[in-house]
């Protein structure tokens, strides 16, 4: 019953467009045309991640958008985030400490960190917790002994060219998405005008596809750390034949 749902809004909460109906999957093609993904395998992994973001009960790996300078990593990251967060969704710099990172994570759904150049052990550990879930406990303000307890698990997105050595526990929770430089350059105004125009169709196509994927029956791979996401990839393959699960396995070998 919608009357029993508590809707929470923060300053990071944006407005989503009304999804278009009867899109026949055209929105997915429009999105992929705007992003500079390097190959079909990367495209199907991006689609799988977006579907995973629509299911709060399923932990999803963090897309790590990489590629040469000028490949549109930040723009591609914004486009993915804004499908879920609305046009107000944006990328931000990584906070300097875990407390500020958790505050940013708790205020929205997708947390997107831009232009990462290195990862400290503390930041790497915090990212692992965000992806698979953790709990934060600290002293409640204006009290002597009470505590404030917060549980969090959110989709996370990262962009960067090279962050150096990635620790194994974080590598198992990442989803490498490689981009390439576009052959034809467009202005920011042209690109975002087209994106905003097709966003209702993109969202409608994504929701239609999500319904098909969730209805698909598939076996759960038992050899991958992010088993829920691997199962979603298998469902996507049953529904579309895209080959998301083999692409996911191959992506883990790239880290």
QUIWO-V305972 format. One record per helix or strand of 3 or more residues. SS is the DSSP state (A for helix, B for strand). FROM is the first residue (numbers start at 1). LEN is the number of residues. If there is no record, write none. Layout:
BEGIN
ss: (SS;SS)
from: (FROM;FROM)
len: (LEN;LEN)
END
This chain:
BEGIN
ss: (A;A;A;B;A;A;B;A;B;B;B;A;B;A;A;A)
from: (2;26;40;62;73;98;111;121;134;147;156;168;174;188;227;244)
len: (3;9;14;5;13;9;3;12;6;6;4;4;6;28;14;10)
END
